[in-house]
Amino acid sequence: MQTDLNAFTSNACAYIAGWVLFSMSKNPKACSECLLALQSSPEDPLPDNQKHLIDLRNNGGLKTPSASMFKVCSAAEKVVKLNEARYGSKPPTTNIRQRMVIEAKSSLLSDTGNLFPSLNPHLNDLESDTENHYTQLIDQILNKYITLKLHFYTAKITESSIGVPIRSHFTKLILFKHQ
């Protein structure tokens, strides 16, 4: 199974990574230095060929993710696509999100030294391994991204098995016939 992302999918992945960044920045407990590492910066810029959708949709409020955050999200996208091809419309019912997070983490193991270069001084400031923001960031990104994709995937499965809901399709007709 080929797991490379085409240009359209990588642009959509970068756009969703921006949403993940936005949703993580709304958390009041989030570390400000870690949030800055998630945004595109001169140290870790998102390549121009992956910003087309963000540039097209941006009216001033979208956030551009860093290249490292895009790598984490694209690893999650590859795992989601692989599992979609593997299971089809019958995914396993237990711990699917945790399984996908573990698969994505294992695919990122070889690239961990290159991720979030602006966090290196911040990680050295932390006193214990229990405060490791690096692994917490990767976990949060993967969980948010995979949860979003699973919601879409299950909605797609539900729509294909049930079909278009009649009540929402014939809204005005149902209202006029008092049903």
Secondary structure, 3 states (H helix, E strand, C coil): CCCCCCHHHHHHHHHHHHHHHHHHHCCCCCCHHHHHHHECCCCCCCCHHHCHHHHHHCCCCCCCECHHHHHHHHHHHHHHHHHHHHHCCCCCCCCHHHHHHHHHHHHHHHHHHHCCHHHHHHHHHCCCHHHCHHHHHHHHHHHHHHHHHHHHHHHHHHHHHHCCCHHHHCHHHHHHCCC
